[in-house]
Amino acid sequence: MEQRQRDEFWMERLLRQAERVGLEGEIPVAAVILDRHGHCLGWGSNRRHRQQDPLGHAELVALRQAAALRGDWRFNDCSLLVTLEPCPMCAGALIQARVGRVVFAASDAKRGALGGCLNLATDPSAHHQMAIVGGIRAQAAQQQLGDWFRRRRAQR
């Protein structure tokens, strides 16, 4: 399977997972870490509200799971795919984990840290360079997030 097809395949799965998470009251964001062969090493979805965990972001959950499975914290040969551009905390963690490639669906102009409002990956302090691909299934992810926030505001 070609790289772009693999990214779209996994992003579709992530969008379905994010939808389920959104129905549970979490911001609908999901992430997966794939090894160089495209095999899943770790899944994550937002868990901040359910677990009252400020670090319960999808990317961090997936990183922890993948590190436990691999027995290693370095992910140079791996890709992380996520439905929303990583925030500064998550982007920093991805740099620290030496993730080789990050793919996201929707950009985040307010909090995105891989090109949205800032780019930690290109900051001189970044000791690791990673490939960044944005916009895979962006419209679907933006629609999902927008709908979730509209419903949330209407409930208040």
DSSP file (Angstrom, degrees, kcal/mol; ACC not computed):
  #  RESIDUE AA STRUCTURE BP1 BP2  ACC     N-H-->O    O-->H-N    N-H-->O    O-->H-N    TCO  KAPPA ALPHA  PHI   PSI    X-CA   Y-CA   Z-CA
    1    1 A M              0   0    0      0, 0.0     2,-0.0     0, 0.0     5,-0.0   0.000 360.0 360.0 360.0 134.1    0.0    0.0    0.0
    2    2 A E     >  -     0   0    0      1,-0.1     4,-2.5     4,-0.0     5,-0.2  -0.311 360.0-111.6 -67.7 152.3    1.3    3.4   -0.9
    3    3 A Q  H  > S+     0   0    0      1,-0.2     4,-2.7     2,-0.2     5,-0.2   0.894 116.4  48.6 -54.2 -48.0    2.1    5.9    1.9
    4    4 A R  H  > S+     0   0    0      1,-0.2     4,-2.4     2,-0.2    -1,-0.2   0.906 112.3  49.1 -62.8 -41.7   -0.7    8.3    1.1
    5    5 A Q  H  > S+     0   0    0      2,-0.2     4,-2.6     1,-0.2    -1,-0.2   0.904 111.4  49.8 -63.6 -41.2   -3.2    5.5    0.9
    6    6 A R  H  X S+     0   0    0     -4,-2.5     4,-2.6     2,-0.2     5,-0.2   0.921 110.4  50.3 -63.1 -44.1   -2.0    4.1    4.2
    7    7 A D  H  X S+     0   0    0     -4,-2.7     4,-2.5     1,-0.2    -2,-0.2   0.921 112.8  45.9 -60.1 -44.5   -2.3    7.6    5.8
    8    8 A E  H  X S+     0   0    0     -4,-2.4     4,-2.1     2,-0.2    -2,-0.2   0.896 111.3  52.6 -67.3 -40.0   -5.9    8.0    4.5
    9    9 A F  H  X S+     0   0    0     -4,-2.6     4,-1.6     1,-0.2    -2,-0.2   0.950 114.7  41.1 -58.2 -50.8   -6.8    4.5    5.6
   10   10 A W  H  X S+     0   0    0     -4,-2.6     4,-2.5     1,-0.2    -2,-0.2   0.865 111.3  56.0 -69.0 -35.8   -5.6    5.1    9.2
   11   11 A M  H  X S+     0   0    0     -4,-2.5     4,-2.5    -5,-0.2    -1,-0.2   0.885 104.8  53.6 -65.5 -36.6   -7.0    8.6    9.3
   12   12 A E  H  X S+     0   0    0     -4,-2.1     4,-1.8     2,-0.2    -1,-0.2   0.930 109.9  47.5 -60.2 -44.6  -10.5    7.2    8.5
   13   13 A R  H  X S+     0   0    0     -4,-1.6     4,-2.2     1,-0.2    -2,-0.2   0.904 111.5  51.1 -62.4 -41.3  -10.1    4.8   11.4
   14   14 A L  H  X S+     0   0    0     -4,-2.5     4,-3.0     1,-0.2    -2,-0.2   0.885 106.6  53.5 -64.9 -38.9   -9.0    7.6   13.7
   15   15 A L  H  X S+     0   0    0     -4,-2.5     4,-1.9     2,-0.2    -1,-0.2   0.880 109.0  49.4 -64.4 -36.9  -11.9    9.8   12.7
   16   16 A R  H  X S+     0   0    0     -4,-1.8     4,-1.7     2,-0.2    -2,-0.2   0.914 112.9  47.1 -66.6 -42.0  -14.3    6.9   13.6
   17   17 A Q  H  X S+     0   0    0     -4,-2.2     4,-2.3     1,-0.2    -2,-0.2   0.918 110.3  52.5 -64.3 -42.8  -12.5    6.5   17.0
   18   18 A A  H  X S+     0   0    0     -4,-3.0     4,-2.5     1,-0.2    -1,-0.2   0.877 105.4  55.4 -61.3 -37.7  -12.6   10.3   17.6
   19   19 A E  H  X S+     0   0    0     -4,-1.9     4,-1.7     2,-0.2    -1,-0.2   0.928 108.4  47.8 -60.6 -45.1  -16.4   10.2   16.9
   20   20 A R  H  X S+     0   0    0     -4,-1.7     4,-0.8     1,-0.2    -2,-0.2   0.910 111.8  50.0 -62.0 -42.5  -16.9    7.6   19.6
   21   21 A V  H ><>S+     0   0    0     -4,-2.3     5,-1.8     1,-0.2     3,-0.8   0.891 107.2  55.1 -63.8 -40.0  -14.7    9.6   22.0
   22   22 A G  H ><5S+     0   0    0     -4,-2.5     3,-1.5     1,-0.3    -1,-0.2   0.862 102.3  56.1 -61.4 -36.7  -16.7   12.7   21.3
   23   23 A L  H 3<5S+     0   0    0     -4,-1.7    -1,-0.3     1,-0.3    -2,-0.2   0.730 102.5  57.6 -67.9 -21.0  -19.9   10.9   22.3
   24   24 A E  T <<5S-     0   0    0     -3,-0.8    -1,-0.3    -4,-0.8    -2,-0.2   0.393 127.0 -99.4 -88.8   2.0  -18.3   10.2   25.6
   25   25 A G  T < 5S+     0   0    0     -3,-1.5     2,-0.2     1,-0.4    -3,-0.2   0.386  84.9 121.1  98.5  -3.6  -17.8   13.9   26.3
   26   26 A E  S   <S-     0   0    0     -5,-1.8    -1,-0.4    20,-0.1    -2,-0.1  -0.580  78.4 -92.6 -88.3 154.8  -14.1   14.2   25.3
   27   27 A I        -     0   0    0     -2,-0.2     2,-1.8     1,-0.1    19,-0.4  -0.534  53.0-108.8 -61.0 129.0  -12.9   16.5   22.5
   28   28 A P        +     0   0    0      0, 0.0     2,-0.4     0, 0.0   -10,-0.2  -0.424  69.0 134.1 -73.9  85.7  -12.9   14.1   19.5
   29   29 A V        +     0   0    0     -2,-1.8    17,-1.8   -11,-0.1     2,-0.3  -0.999  25.4 176.4-132.3 134.7   -9.2   13.5   18.9
   30   30 A A  E     -A   45   0A   0     -2,-0.4    53,-1.8    15,-0.2     2,-0.3  -0.970   4.6-171.4-137.2 152.7   -7.6   10.2   18.2
   31   31 A A  E     -AB  44  82A   0     13,-3.1    13,-2.3    -2,-0.3     2,-0.3  -0.959   5.7-168.0-142.5 157.0   -4.0    9.1   17.4
   32   32 A V  E     -AB  43  81A   0     49,-2.3    49,-2.7    -2,-0.3     2,-0.5  -0.993  13.9-144.0-143.6 147.1   -2.1    6.0   16.3
   33   33 A I  E     -AB  42  80A   0      9,-2.4     8,-3.4    -2,-0.3     9,-1.1  -0.967  20.1-167.4-112.7 128.4    1.6    5.2   16.1
   34   34 A L  E     -AB  40  79A   0     45,-2.9    45,-2.3    -2,-0.5     6,-0.2  -0.895  15.2-131.8-114.6 142.0    2.7    3.0   13.2
   35   35 A D    >   -     0   0    0      4,-2.6     3,-2.2    -2,-0.4    43,-0.1  -0.223  46.2 -84.8 -78.4-179.0    6.0    1.2   12.7
   36   36 A R  T 3  S+     0   0    0      1,-0.3    -1,-0.1     2,-0.1    42,-0.1   0.686 131.1  54.3 -65.1 -16.6    7.9    1.5    9.4
   37   37 A H  T 3  S-     0   0    0      2,-0.1    -1,-0.3     0, 0.0    41,-0.1   0.427 121.8-105.0 -93.6  -0.8    5.8   -1.4    8.0
   38   38 A G  S <  S+     0   0    0     -3,-2.2     2,-0.3     1,-0.3    -2,-0.1   0.620  72.2 144.6  87.5  14.0    2.5    0.3    8.8
   39   39 A H        -     0   0    0      1,-0.1    -4,-2.6     2,-0.0    -1,-0.3  -0.691  54.6-110.2 -89.2 139.9    1.7   -1.9   11.8
   40   40 A C  E     +A   34   0A   0     -2,-0.3    -6,-0.2    -6,-0.2     3,-0.1  -0.487  37.5 170.0 -70.9 128.5    0.0   -0.3   14.8
   41   41 A L  E     +     0   0A   0     -8,-3.4     2,-0.3     1,-0.4    28,-0.2   0.646  68.0   2.9-106.2 -26.8    2.1    0.1   17.9
   42   42 A G  E     -A   33   0A   0     -9,-1.1    -9,-2.4    23,-0.1    -1,-0.4  -0.953  55.4-156.1-164.8 141.2   -0.2    2.2   20.0
   43   43 A W  E     +A   32   0A   0     -2,-0.3     2,-0.3   -11,-0.2   -11,-0.2  -0.838  18.1 176.2-112.8 152.4   -3.6    3.9   19.9
   44   44 A G  E     +A   31   0A   0    -13,-2.3   -13,-3.1    -2,-0.3     2,-0.3  -0.988  11.8 178.4-154.6 151.5   -4.8    6.9   21.9
   45   45 A S  E     -A   30   0A   0     -2,-0.3   -15,-0.2   -15,-0.2    16,-0.1  -0.960  49.6 -74.0-143.3 161.1   -7.7    9.1   22.3
   46   46 A N        +     0   0    0    -17,-1.8    11,-0.2   -19,-0.4   -20,-0.1  -0.282  48.5 165.3 -58.9 137.9   -8.4   12.1   24.5
   47   47 A R     >  +     0   0    0      9,-3.2     4,-2.3     6,-0.2     6,-0.5   0.143  35.3 115.9-137.9  16.3   -8.9   11.1   28.2
   48   48 A R  H  >>S+     0   0    0      8,-0.8     5,-1.1     1,-0.2     4,-0.7   0.917  85.0  35.0 -59.6 -46.5   -8.6   14.4   30.0
   49   49 A H  H  45S+     0   0    0      3,-0.2     3,-0.2     2,-0.2    -1,-0.2   0.931 118.6  48.7 -77.0 -45.9  -12.1   14.5   31.3
   50   50 A R  H  45S+     0   0    0      1,-0.2    -2,-0.2    -4,-0.1    -1,-0.2   0.887 127.4  26.3 -62.2 -39.1  -12.8   10.9   31.9
   51   51 A Q  H  <5S-     0   0    0     -4,-2.3    -1,-0.2     2,-0.1    -2,-0.2   0.392 100.0-126.7-105.7   1.9   -9.6   10.3   33.8
   52   52 A Q  T  <5 +     0   0    0     -4,-0.7    -3,-0.2    -3,-0.2    -4,-0.2   0.932  61.1 146.6  49.7  49.4   -9.1   13.9   35.1
   53   53 A D    > < -     0   0    0     -5,-1.1     3,-2.0    -6,-0.5    -1,-0.2  -0.955  45.0-160.0-122.0 111.9   -5.6   13.8   33.6
   54   54 A P  T 3  S+     0   0    0      0, 0.0    -1,-0.1     0, 0.0    -6,-0.1   0.717  98.2  52.2 -64.5 -17.5   -4.2   17.0   32.2
   55   55 A L  T 3  S+     0   0    0      1,-0.1     2,-1.6    -8,-0.1     5,-0.1   0.286  76.0 113.9 -96.8   9.8   -1.7   14.8   30.2
   56   56 A G    <   +     0   0    0     -3,-2.0    -9,-3.2     4,-0.1    -8,-0.8  -0.168  38.5 141.2 -80.0  45.6   -4.5   12.7   28.7
   57   57 A H     >  -     0   0    0     -2,-1.6     4,-2.3   -11,-0.2     3,-0.3  -0.617  62.5-116.9 -85.1 149.0   -4.0   13.9   25.1
   58   58 A A  H  > S+     0   0    0     -2,-0.2     4,-2.3     1,-0.2   -27,-0.2   0.870 112.8  52.2 -52.8 -43.9   -4.4   11.3   22.3
   59   59 A E  H  > S+     0   0    0      1,-0.2     4,-2.5     2,-0.2    -1,-0.2   0.906 110.7  46.7 -63.1 -42.4   -0.8   11.6   21.2
   60   60 A L  H  > S+     0   0    0     -3,-0.3     4,-2.4     2,-0.2    -1,-0.2   0.876 110.9  51.8 -69.6 -37.5    0.6   11.0   24.7
   61   61 A V  H  X S+     0   0    0     -4,-2.3     4,-2.1     2,-0.2    -1,-0.2   0.931 112.4  46.4 -62.2 -45.5   -1.7    8.0   25.3
   62   62 A A  H  X S+     0   0    0     -4,-2.3     4,-2.6    -5,-0.2    -2,-0.2   0.902 111.5  51.8 -64.6 -41.7   -0.5    6.5   22.0
   63   63 A L  H  X S+     0   0    0     -4,-2.5     4,-2.7     2,-0.2     5,-0.2   0.925 109.7  49.1 -61.1 -45.2    3.2    7.2   22.8
   64   64 A R  H  X S+     0   0    0     -4,-2.4     4,-2.2     1,-0.2    -1,-0.2   0.928 113.1  46.9 -60.7 -44.7    2.9    5.5   26.2
   65   65 A Q  H  X S+     0   0    0     -4,-2.1     4,-2.2     1,-0.2    -2,-0.2   0.926 114.1  46.8 -63.9 -44.9    1.3    2.5   24.8
   66   66 A A  H  X S+     0   0    0     -4,-2.6     4,-2.7     1,-0.2     5,-0.3   0.891 111.2  51.6 -65.9 -39.4    3.8    2.2   22.0
   67   67 A A  H  X>S+     0   0    0     -4,-2.7     4,-2.4    -5,-0.2     5,-1.0   0.901 110.8  48.6 -64.3 -40.1    6.7    2.6   24.3
   68   68 A A  H  <5S+     0   0    0     -4,-2.2    -2,-0.2    -5,-0.2    -1,-0.2   0.910 113.9  46.6 -65.4 -41.5    5.5   -0.1   26.6
   69   69 A L  H  <5S+     0   0    0     -4,-2.2    -2,-0.2   -28,-0.2    -1,-0.2   0.912 120.9  36.9 -66.5 -43.4    4.9   -2.4   23.7
   70   70 A R  H  <5S-     0   0    0     -4,-2.7    -2,-0.2     2,-0.2    -1,-0.2   0.758  96.9-133.4 -80.6 -26.9    8.3   -1.7   22.1
   71   71 A G  T  <5S+     0   0    0     -4,-2.4     2,-0.3     1,-0.3    -3,-0.2   0.813  77.6  90.0  71.9  29.6   10.3   -1.4   25.3
   72   72 A D      < -     0   0    0     -5,-1.0    -1,-0.3    -6,-0.2    -2,-0.2  -0.987  65.3-150.5-154.8 148.0   11.9    1.7   23.9
   73   73 A W  S    S+     0   0    0     -2,-0.3     2,-0.4    -3,-0.1    -6,-0.1   0.416  72.1  94.9-101.3  -0.2   11.0    5.4   23.9
   74   74 A R        +     0   0    0     -7,-0.1    24,-0.2     1,-0.1     3,-0.1  -0.797  42.2 174.9 -97.8 133.2   12.6    6.2   20.6
   75   75 A F    >   +     0   0    0     22,-2.5     3,-2.0    -2,-0.4    25,-1.8  -0.166  26.4 138.3-129.3  39.2   10.4    6.2   17.5
   76   76 A N  T 3  S+     0   0    0      1,-0.3    -1,-0.1    23,-0.3    22,-0.1   0.834  79.8  43.6 -54.2 -36.3   12.8    7.4   14.7
   77   77 A D  T 3  S+     0   0    0     -3,-0.1    -1,-0.3    23,-0.1     2,-0.3   0.185 104.0  88.4 -97.2  16.9   11.3    4.9   12.2
   78   78 A C    <   -     0   0    0     -3,-2.0    23,-1.4    20,-0.3    22,-0.8  -0.724  61.7-141.1-117.2 163.1    7.7    5.4   13.2
   79   79 A S  E     -Bc  34 101A   0    -45,-2.3   -45,-2.9    -2,-0.3     2,-0.5  -0.955   6.8-154.6-119.0 140.9    4.8    7.7   12.2
   80   80 A L  E     -Bc  33 102A   0     21,-2.6    23,-2.9    -2,-0.4     2,-0.4  -0.978  11.3-167.2-111.8 126.9    2.2    9.2   14.4
   81   81 A L  E     +Bc  32 103A   0    -49,-2.7   -49,-2.3    -2,-0.5     2,-0.3  -0.933  11.9 171.4-112.2 138.2   -1.1   10.0   12.8
   82   82 A V  E     -Bc  31 104A   0     21,-2.3    23,-1.5    -2,-0.4   -51,-0.2  -0.991  38.7-129.9-148.2 149.7   -3.6   12.3   14.7
   83   83 A T  E    S+     0   0A   0    -53,-1.8    23,-2.2    -2,-0.3     2,-0.4   0.676  94.8  38.7 -78.0 -17.1   -6.9   13.9   13.8
   84   84 A L  E    S- c   0 106A   0    -54,-0.2    23,-0.2    21,-0.2     3,-0.1  -0.995  97.9 -95.6-134.3 140.3   -5.9   17.4   15.1
   85   85 A E        -     0   0    0     21,-2.7    26,-0.1    -2,-0.4    -2,-0.1  -0.246  55.5 -99.8 -50.7 132.9   -2.5   19.2   14.8
   86   86 A P        -     0   0    0      0, 0.0    27,-3.2     0, 0.0    28,-0.3  -0.235  31.9-126.8 -61.5 144.1   -0.6   18.5   18.1
   87   87 A C     >  -     0   0    0     25,-0.2     4,-3.1    26,-0.1     5,-0.3  -0.215  38.6 -89.5 -76.3 175.4   -0.5   21.2   20.8
   88   88 A P  H  > S+     0   0    0      0, 0.0     4,-2.3     0, 0.0     5,-0.2   0.886 127.6  51.4 -58.2 -39.9    2.8   22.5   22.2
   89   89 A M  H  > S+     0   0    0      2,-0.2     4,-1.9     1,-0.2     5,-0.1   0.945 115.6  40.5 -62.4 -47.3    2.9   19.8   24.9
   90   90 A C  H  > S+     0   0    0      2,-0.2     4,-2.5     1,-0.2    -1,-0.2   0.895 113.6  52.7 -70.6 -40.4    2.3   17.0   22.5
   91   91 A A  H  X S+     0   0    0     -4,-3.1     4,-2.1     1,-0.2    -1,-0.2   0.915 109.9  50.2 -61.2 -41.7    4.6   18.4   19.8
   92   92 A G  H  X S+     0   0    0     -4,-2.3     4,-2.6    -5,-0.3    -1,-0.2   0.908 110.3  49.5 -61.4 -42.0    7.3   18.6   22.4
   93   93 A A  H  X S+     0   0    0     -4,-1.9     4,-2.4     2,-0.2    -2,-0.2   0.889 109.0  52.4 -64.4 -38.7    6.7   15.0   23.4
   94   94 A L  H  <>S+     0   0    0     -4,-2.5     5,-2.3     2,-0.2     4,-0.3   0.879 111.1  47.2 -65.4 -37.7    6.9   13.9   19.8
   95   95 A I  H ><5S+     0   0    0     -4,-2.1     3,-1.3     3,-0.2    -2,-0.2   0.936 112.4  49.2 -66.8 -46.2   10.2   15.7   19.4
   96   96 A Q  H 3<5S+     0   0    0     -4,-2.6    -2,-0.2     1,-0.3    -1,-0.2   0.861 111.1  50.0 -61.4 -35.7   11.5   14.1   22.6
   97   97 A A  T 3<5S-     0   0    0     -4,-2.4   -22,-2.5    -5,-0.2    -1,-0.3   0.486 109.2-128.4 -81.2  -2.8   10.4   10.7   21.5
   98   98 A R  T < 5 -     0   0    0     -3,-1.3   -20,-0.3    -4,-0.3    -3,-0.2   0.868  33.5-171.1  58.0  40.7   12.1   11.3   18.2
   99   99 A V      < -     0   0    0     -5,-2.3   -23,-0.3     1,-0.1    -1,-0.2  -0.437  16.0-147.3 -62.8 132.9    9.1   10.4   16.1
  100  100 A G  S    S+     0   0    0    -25,-1.8    31,-2.5   -22,-0.8     2,-0.3   0.814  74.4  13.9 -74.1 -31.5   10.2   10.2   12.5
  101  101 A R  E     -cd  79 131A   0    -23,-1.4   -21,-2.6    29,-0.2     2,-0.4  -0.992  58.8-162.4-151.6 135.0    7.0   11.4   10.9
  102  102 A V  E     -cd  80 132A   0     29,-2.8    31,-2.9    -2,-0.3     2,-0.4  -0.986   8.6-174.1-122.7 129.0    3.8   13.2   12.1
  103  103 A V  E     +cd  81 133A   0    -23,-2.9   -21,-2.3    -2,-0.4     2,-0.3  -0.984   8.6 176.8-121.8 127.2    0.6   13.2   10.0
  104  104 A F  E     -cd  82 134A   0     29,-2.5    32,-1.5    -2,-0.4    31,-0.9  -0.932  23.8-151.6-131.0 158.1   -2.4   15.2   11.1
  105  105 A A  E    S+     0   0A   0    -23,-1.5    30,-1.0    -2,-0.3     2,-0.3   0.920  78.1  34.3 -86.9 -80.0   -5.8   16.0    9.6
  106  106 A A  E    S-c   84   0A   0    -23,-2.2   -21,-2.7    31,-0.2    -1,-0.2  -0.610  75.3-133.8 -85.9 134.8   -7.0   19.4   10.9
  107  107 A S        -     0   0    0     -2,-0.3     2,-0.5   -23,-0.2    -1,-0.0  -0.453  12.3-143.4 -74.9 157.6   -4.7   22.3   11.5
  108  108 A D     >  -     0   0    0     -2,-0.1     4,-2.4   -22,-0.1     9,-0.3  -0.869  15.7-176.5-128.8  98.1   -5.1   24.2   14.7
  109  109 A A  T  4 S+     0   0    0     -2,-0.5    -1,-0.1     1,-0.2     6,-0.0   0.735  84.7  45.3 -67.3 -23.1   -4.5   28.0   14.2
  110  110 A K  T  4 S+     0   0    0      1,-0.1    -1,-0.2     7,-0.0    -2,-0.0   0.862 135.3   4.2 -87.9 -39.0   -5.0   28.7   17.9
  111  111 A R  T  4 S+     0   0    0    -26,-0.1    -2,-0.2   -24,-0.0     2,-0.2   0.393  87.5 128.0-130.7   0.3   -2.9   25.9   19.6
  112  112 A G     <> -     0   0    0     -4,-2.4     5,-2.4   -25,-0.1     6,-1.4  -0.417  32.5-172.6 -68.1 132.5   -1.2   23.9   16.8
  113  113 A A  T   5S+     0   0    0    -27,-3.2     7,-2.7     1,-0.2     8,-0.5   0.188  73.1  66.0-115.2  16.8    2.5   23.6   17.4
  114  114 A L  B   5S-E  119   0B   0    -28,-0.3     5,-0.3     5,-0.2    -1,-0.2  -0.146 136.4 -43.5-124.6  37.8    3.6   22.0   14.1
  115  115 A G  T   5S+     0   0    0      3,-3.0     4,-0.2    -3,-0.3    -2,-0.1   0.140 115.9  96.0 129.0 -19.2    2.8   24.9   11.9
  116  116 A G  T   5S-     0   0    0      2,-0.4    -3,-0.2     1,-0.1    -7,-0.2   0.999 115.7 -17.9 -65.5 -69.8   -0.6   26.2   13.1
  117  117 A C  S   <S+     0   0    0     -5,-2.4     2,-0.3     1,-0.4    -4,-0.2   0.583 140.2   0.1-112.4 -18.3    0.4   29.0   15.4
  118  118 A L        -     0   0    0     -6,-1.4    -3,-3.0     5,-0.0    -1,-0.4  -0.956  63.3-132.6-155.8 170.1    4.0   28.0   15.9
  119  119 A N  B >   +E  114   0B   0     -2,-0.3     3,-0.9    -5,-0.3     4,-0.4  -0.806  18.9 175.9-135.4  95.2    6.3   25.2   14.8
  120  120 A L  G >  S+     0   0    0     -7,-2.7     3,-0.6    -2,-0.4     6,-0.2   0.770  79.2  67.6 -67.1 -25.0    8.3   23.5   17.5
  121  121 A A  G 3  S+     0   0    0     -8,-0.5    -1,-0.2     1,-0.2     9,-0.2   0.786 107.3  38.2 -67.5 -26.5    9.7   21.1   14.9
  122  122 A T  G <  S+     0   0    0     -3,-0.9    -1,-0.2     7,-0.1    -2,-0.2   0.400  88.2 119.0-104.4   1.8   11.7   23.8   13.2
  123  123 A D  S X  S-     0   0    0     -3,-0.6     3,-2.0    -4,-0.4    -3,-0.0  -0.397  74.9-120.9 -64.7 142.9   12.6   25.7   16.3
  124  124 A P  T 3  S+     0   0    0      0, 0.0    -1,-0.1     0, 0.0    -4,-0.0   0.762 112.2  61.5 -58.1 -23.7   16.4   25.9   16.8
  125  125 A S  T 3  S+     0   0    0     -5,-0.0     2,-0.5     2,-0.0    -4,-0.1   0.661  77.1 106.6 -77.6 -14.4   16.0   24.1   20.2
  126  126 A A    <   -     0   0    0     -3,-2.0    -5,-0.0    -6,-0.2   -34,-0.0  -0.525  50.7-170.0 -69.5 117.8   14.6   21.0   18.5
  127  127 A H        +     0   0    0     -2,-0.5     2,-0.4     1,-0.1    -1,-0.2   0.432  69.4  55.6 -87.3   0.5   17.3   18.4   18.6
  128  128 A H  S    S-     0   0    0     -7,-0.1     2,-0.5     2,-0.0   -29,-0.1  -0.998  70.8-146.2-137.8 135.3   15.4   16.1   16.2
  129  129 A Q        +     0   0    0     -2,-0.4     2,-0.4   -31,-0.1    -7,-0.1  -0.867  21.5 179.8-101.8 133.8   14.0   16.7   12.8
  130  130 A M        -     0   0    0     -2,-0.5     2,-0.3    -9,-0.2   -29,-0.2  -0.971  30.8-112.1-133.0 150.3   10.8   15.0   11.8
  131  131 A A  E     -d  101   0A   0    -31,-2.5   -29,-2.8    -2,-0.4     2,-0.4  -0.589  32.2-158.7 -76.8 139.7    8.7   15.0    8.6
  132  132 A I  E     -d  102   0A   0     -2,-0.3     2,-0.5   -31,-0.2   -29,-0.2  -0.986  11.9-177.8-126.7 128.4    5.3   16.7    9.0
  133  133 A V  E     -d  103   0A   0    -31,-2.9   -29,-2.5    -2,-0.4     2,-0.3  -0.988   9.7-177.0-125.5 121.1    2.3   16.1    6.8
  134  134 A G  E     +d  104   0A   0     -2,-0.5   -29,-0.2   -31,-0.2   -28,-0.1  -0.810  52.2  43.8-115.0 157.5   -0.9   18.1    7.4
  135  135 A G    >   +     0   0    0    -30,-1.0     3,-1.3   -31,-0.9     2,-0.8   0.526  56.3 150.0  95.1   7.1   -4.3   18.0    5.8
  136  136 A I  T 3  S-     0   0    0    -32,-1.5    -1,-0.3     1,-0.3     5,-0.1  -0.651  91.5 -14.4 -74.9 111.8   -5.0   14.3    5.4
  137  137 A R  T 3> S+     0   0    0     -2,-0.8     4,-2.1   -32,-0.1    -1,-0.3   0.824  93.3 155.4  63.3  33.6   -8.8   14.2    5.7
  138  138 A A  H <>  +     0   0    0     -3,-1.3     4,-3.0   -33,-0.3     5,-0.2   0.892  64.1  52.8 -59.5 -45.1   -8.7   17.7    7.0
  139  139 A Q  H  > S+     0   0    0     -4,-0.3     4,-2.4     1,-0.2    -1,-0.2   0.918 110.4  47.3 -61.9 -43.7  -12.2   18.7    6.0
  140  140 A A  H  > S+     0   0    0      2,-0.2     4,-2.3     1,-0.2    -1,-0.2   0.905 114.5  47.1 -63.6 -41.6  -13.8   15.7    7.7
  141  141 A A  H  X S+     0   0    0     -4,-2.1     4,-2.6     2,-0.2     5,-0.2   0.913 112.3  49.1 -67.6 -42.6  -11.8   16.3   10.9
  142  142 A Q  H  X S+     0   0    0     -4,-3.0     4,-2.7     2,-0.2    -2,-0.2   0.902 112.2  49.2 -63.0 -40.7  -12.6   20.0   10.9
  143  143 A Q  H  X S+     0   0    0     -4,-2.4     4,-2.8    -5,-0.2     5,-0.2   0.924 111.2  49.6 -63.2 -45.1  -16.3   19.2   10.4
  144  144 A Q  H  X S+     0   0    0     -4,-2.3     4,-2.1     2,-0.2    -2,-0.2   0.931 114.5  43.6 -60.5 -48.0  -16.2   16.7   13.2
  145  145 A L  H  X S+     0   0    0     -4,-2.6     4,-2.5     2,-0.2     5,-0.2   0.917 114.1  50.3 -65.7 -43.8  -14.6   19.1   15.7
  146  146 A G  H  X S+     0   0    0     -4,-2.7     4,-2.3    -5,-0.2    -2,-0.2   0.921 111.5  48.0 -60.6 -45.3  -16.8   22.0   14.7
  147  147 A D  H  X S+     0   0    0     -4,-2.8     4,-2.5     2,-0.2    -1,-0.2   0.909 111.2  51.5 -61.3 -42.6  -20.0   19.9   15.1
  148  148 A W  H  X S+     0   0    0     -4,-2.1     4,-2.4    -5,-0.2    -2,-0.2   0.928 111.6  45.8 -62.1 -46.3  -18.7   18.7   18.5
  149  149 A F  H  X S+     0   0    0     -4,-2.5     4,-2.5     2,-0.2    -1,-0.2   0.871 111.5  52.4 -67.4 -36.0  -18.0   22.2   19.8
  150  150 A R  H  X S+     0   0    0     -4,-2.3     4,-2.2    -5,-0.2    -2,-0.2   0.931 111.8  46.3 -63.1 -44.9  -21.4   23.5   18.5
  151  151 A R  H  X S+     0   0    0     -4,-2.5     4,-1.7     2,-0.2    -2,-0.2   0.908 112.0  51.9 -62.3 -41.1  -23.2   20.7   20.3
  152  152 A R  H  X S+     0   0    0     -4,-2.4     4,-0.9     1,-0.2    -2,-0.2   0.920 110.7  46.5 -62.4 -45.6  -21.2   21.3   23.5
  153  153 A R  H  < S+     0   0    0     -4,-2.5     3,-0.5     1,-0.2    -1,-0.2   0.880 110.2  54.0 -65.5 -37.0  -22.0   25.1   23.4
  154  154 A A  H  < S+     0   0    0     -4,-2.2    -1,-0.2     1,-0.2    -2,-0.2   0.816 104.1  56.0 -67.1 -30.1  -25.7   24.3   22.8
  155  155 A Q  H  <        0   0    0     -4,-1.7    -1,-0.2     1,-0.2    -2,-0.2   0.761 360.0 360.0 -72.2 -25.1  -25.8   22.0   25.9
  156  156 A R     <        0   0    0     -4,-0.9    -1,-0.2    -3,-0.5    -2,-0.2   0.459 360.0 360.0 -82.9 360.0  -24.5   24.8   28.1
